[in-house]
Structure formats: C-alpha cells, structure tokens
Amino acid sequence: MGLTSVKEFIELSKSKNIPLWQVVLESDCDDTGITKEESIEKMTLLWQTMKNSSKSYNKNDKSASKLVGGDGGLMQEYILSGKSISGGIIPEVIKEALKMGECNACMKRIVAAPTAGSCGVLPAVLIPFQKQRNISDEEIVKSLYVSAGFGQIIAYRASISGAEGGCQAEIGSASAMASATLVYLCSDDSISDVADKCANACAMSLKNLLGLVCDPVAGLVEVPCVKRNVIGAVNAISSAEMALAGIESKIPVDEVIDAMKEVGDLLPSSLRETGKGGLAGTVTGQQIKFMMNNI
Amino acid sequence: MNIFDILGPIMVGPSSSHTAGAVRIGLVARKLLGEKPVFMEMCLHGSFADTGEGHGTDKALVAGMLLMNTDDERIPHSFDIAKQENLQIIKCVVNLKDAHPNTVLLKVCGENGTKLELVASSLGGGRIKVYELDGMKVEFTGNYPTLIIRNLDKPGPVAHVTARLLENKVNIANMQLYRDSKGGYAAMVIESDDKISKDIIDDLQKMESLVKISYLE
C-alpha cells in the first residue's frame, strides 16, 4: 500500500527528518520489493525519456487527424521575435507543453505523467527550469519522486483518469504534481517547511483547475488536450510561486483532493472523455467529428 | 497504484487505452499464436471503431502482432513493416454484444497454419483483458505467465495439469474453469507467479483429452 494522504506523507517526512522524495522512494521499495538503486534507475530512465521526447519534436509533424501539430514551432518563432509579453521562463514552458502534447498526438514516444494526455505538464516545467537554474539530473530525478508521491495520493483518494474524473483529474493532477515538484526544487527551507510548502502548492494548483471537464473533440487526445497541458504547466508555476512566497491554501490539501473526487463524480458522462459535451459538442466540434468519420 | 503507474509507462502516444492497450492486445495475440503471423483480421468495436483511426489503434494492434512493445517508435509505421513481413491485414467494424467500449475481435493465422481468434478489451491506463479465446469465454490480463488449456470436458485434466505444476513448484496465482456444455469442450486458464518451462508444456501436450495448449509468458 502506497501513500494515502498528504498529511501522512508530510508527517513521515517530518518525523523521520528525511526529505519528501526519500519518503516516496522508501515507501515504493517497501511496496514493490525492488532496491533503491533499481528504483532510481527506473526514474532516471523516465527523466531521460522526457528529455528525448522534447528533442524528437518536429514542427512539421501533424497528427493522423491533422488537427494538431506545429504549434510548438510557432511558439519558438514567437519567442525568438522577442515580443513575448511575460518573458523569462514562461514562454519556454508554454512551448515545451505544446511540443510534448503534440509529440503524443503524433505518435512519438512519451512518458505518461500521470496520463498520456497530460504528459506535457511535468516536462514543460522541468526542462526549461533545469536549463535556467543549471540543476543536475540527479536532483531532477529526486524531485520526480515528490511528484509521484503526490500523484499516488491523488490517484488513491480521487482519480487520475479523465473518463472517471474529467480533465481536472488528468491536467489538474499533473499540474498539482508539477507544482509540488517545483517547490521542492526551489525551496531552501528546512525539510519540514519544504514539505508544508509542497503541500500548499499541490492544493492551490488543484483548486485552480477544479471542475475542468474532459471534452475531447471527436474523442481524440488533441483538441483541447494539447493546449490544456499549457494551462497545467503555467498554473503549476503560479501555484509554486504562491507557496514559495508563504501563501497557504485555506482548505487542506487532502480535502481539496476529496473535493476533486466529489466534483468528478458529479460530472455528467458527456463531460468525461466521451467526446459528446463541452467543446466536443460545439457546432465546430461536431463538424470535425463528422468530417473525420466520412473521410 | 505503484509510483511507476503514476509516472510512466513510457509509451508511444496518443492514448494509453487506445494505443498502448491496443499494442498489448496485439502482443498477447501474437504470443498465443506462437508463430509468425501471415494474416490478421481486426474487427473494431465501440470507441475502438469510432476513434481508433485517430488514436492509431489499428497501427497499434498490428505493431503488437509484430512483437513490438508499447514504447516502440516503429508503431506508427507498423502497416509498412507488416507489408515487408508479408502479413496480410483486414480491418472492419463490428458490433459485439455487451462488450466494453474499447474492444477488438482479432482473427489471426500463422505461417504453419495455426489459427487463433480472440476478443479483448483495453480497460484504461494500458491495462487489458482477454474475454474470449477461440469462441470460449475466458478472462485473463496477460500480466502473469498464463497457461490456457482446452480439453474435452471429462474428469481428470485439472488434476493432471495442477499435479504437473506442483511437481515443478509453479505457484498458481489465479485459475478459472470454463466449459461450453457438459461432456463438450472445456478450458482452464491458469495464471502463475512462476514461468512455466517448455518441458512442462511438452509433457502436458501428451495429456489425454487435450485439445490445445496455449502459453503466454
């Protein structure tokens, strides 16, 4: 049995005085019987694969449906033009999220994190961030354990599947995981304070995407999924910034996760990956579906 | 869920259910066939039929039949590779009664004339289940070494098979028994914790009232 509440997760870190990533590593080794070295090797492979996916991006690729492809390239040109409104790391994060989402739609090799549809969020924040701050691969791999720990708790208490809980469960969860990961990487506080701030970042990012529906046009992991990776990544950064500033979530994170579960259960099936409601049900969404069925 | 179910699997996109799961179904069919395939007919049901093309479900099923794994970058080109390997492919749409939305009926034939028919569903997150094998109702996931034995419905085969497994210290994780009618055809599906050696399978081939053995490692 893995982690089941953030409260327990944080208390383990505090009582043992070990960082969050180590709590997750130890808990996983206990559960699965693999050694720490084997586990770290697996996690390192995931990180290398994320970076390779980003490198495999080709702006000329189009998905089989021709609905997506090339937006990562447009974002890159825009960055080079120097006209970005926000500047700094944000446009890079947007670009990475688009690239990864498009790689997935174009049948490239990716890492589901936690799902294929939300595979862009974590690499979108980690890849530019590693470059900006010159962080070692070892440190990023450790931070991925933090991410997996929060993801495990969300999966246990709520869901990480769009068909079950809507997009909040996929992009929302990915965003919450990424934001806790960022806090872990940036904070120079004590082990105990870092753990609290990670929990707050996780809570805030999940709260901000609560209620997000899963409404893929023609049932494909393309529209709006690719661009939702962008909001997941940018939301992860804003929530991490708030947490690092010392801002707290008024609702404790475990209760936020439970609320996400409740909202997911209340969502009608038309808004849970059936390709019927929301954007999929719009006139254009229906036209795209009709055209695709008649090619 | 294990942390590597949260981060991972490494897979070729776009969908864990419609792409990765479909590769795994193809792979299970290929392993059960036990020889190089020369023909496959895939009948797509439900969401596999509706959105399969956009998700590369057809390419994924073919890739699995060609022994590719879910992270194989050749998956998008599986139809071309199948052509080079003289694997003939037929694709159709089917409406199966009471089936999971992501279901396929696969009919395959190997180079030595072995035929296999299976119905399998992709349940999400890349997990799959086989529900029908050569017209017989079964249920297995392909996560364990799986031994499928079809025999005539007579007393003895279960004791015979389990005794051989015991002699070889193979621990059974799950076991199910099916039959179409009394005295007709029966099937046992055994999922084990340990691999089952070729010697054991060769020995079981000699069993009286045996119809067919398939093994999925």
Contacts between the chains, C-beta under 8 A, distances in Angstrom:
chain1	res1	chain2	res2	distance
A	2	B	1	6.9
A	2	B	2	7.0
A	2	B	3	6.9
A	24	B	3	6.3
A	28	B	2	6.9
A	28	B	3	4.9
A	28	B	4	7.9
A	31	B	2	6.8
A	32	B	2	6.0
A	42	B	4	6.1
A	42	B	8	7.9
A	43	B	7	7.3
A	45	B	10	7.4
A	46	B	4	7.9
A	46	B	7	5.5
A	46	B	8	5.8
A	46	B	10	6.8
A	49	B	10	5.0
A	63	B	14	7.3
A	63	B	54	7.4
A	64	B	53	6.5
A	64	B	54	5.5
A	64	B	56	6.4
A	65	B	54	4.6
A	103	B	13	6.8
A	104	B	13	3.3
A	104	B	14	4.9
A	105	B	13	6.4
A	105	B	14	4.9
A	106	B	13	7.4
A	106	B	14	7.9
A	107	B	12	5.4
A	107	B	13	5.6
A	107	B	14	6.6
A	107	B	19	7.3
A	107	B	56	5.4
A	107	B	59	7.6
A	107	B	75	6.3
A	107	B	76	4.2
A	108	B	12	6.8
A	108	B	13	6.4
A	108	B	73	7.4
A	109	B	10	6.5
A	109	B	11	7.1
A	109	B	12	5.3
A	109	B	13	7.9
A	109	B	71	5.5
A	109	B	73	5.4
A	110	B	10	7.5
A	110	B	11	6.6
A	110	B	12	7.6
A	110	B	13	5.3
A	111	B	7	6.7
A	111	B	8	6.0
A	111	B	9	7.7
A	111	B	10	5.4
A	111	B	11	7.9
A	112	B	7	7.7
A	112	B	8	6.1
A	112	B	9	5.9
A	112	B	10	8.0
A	112	B	11	6.1
A	112	B	16	5.8
A	112	B	125	7.9
A	112	B	126	8.0
A	113	B	6	7.8
A	113	B	7	5.3
A	113	B	8	7.7
A	114	B	6	5.0
A	114	B	7	7.1
A	115	B	16	6.2
A	115	B	125	7.6
A	116	B	11	6.5
A	116	B	13	5.2
A	116	B	14	6.0
A	116	B	15	5.6
A	116	B	16	4.9
A	116	B	19	7.5
A	116	B	20	7.4
A	117	B	14	7.5
A	117	B	15	7.3
A	119	B	13	7.2
A	122	B	7	7.9
A	144	B	7	6.2
A	145	B	3	7.3
A	147	B	7	6.8
A	148	B	3	3.9
A	148	B	4	7.8
A	148	B	6	4.8
A	148	B	7	4.9
A	149	B	3	7.2
A	151	B	3	7.6
A	151	B	6	3.8
A	151	B	7	7.0
A	152	B	1	6.1
A	152	B	3	5.8
A	152	B	6	5.4
A	155	B	1	4.8
A	155	B	5	7.7
A	155	B	6	6.1
A	156	B	1	7.1
A	160	B	6	7.1
A	161	B	124	6.0
A	161	B	125	7.1
A	163	B	124	6.5
A	177	B	6	7.9
A	218	B	51	6.6
A	218	B	54	6.5
A	219	B	47	6.6
A	219	B	50	6.3
A	219	B	51	3.9
A	219	B	54	7.5
A	220	B	14	7.2
A	220	B	51	6.0
A	220	B	54	4.4
A	220	B	55	6.7
A	221	B	13	7.1
A	221	B	14	4.2
A	221	B	15	5.2
A	221	B	55	7.2
A	222	B	14	7.2
A	222	B	54	7.6
A	275	B	50	8.0
A	275	B	51	7.0
A	292	B	53	7.8
A	292	B	54	6.7
A	293	B	50	7.7
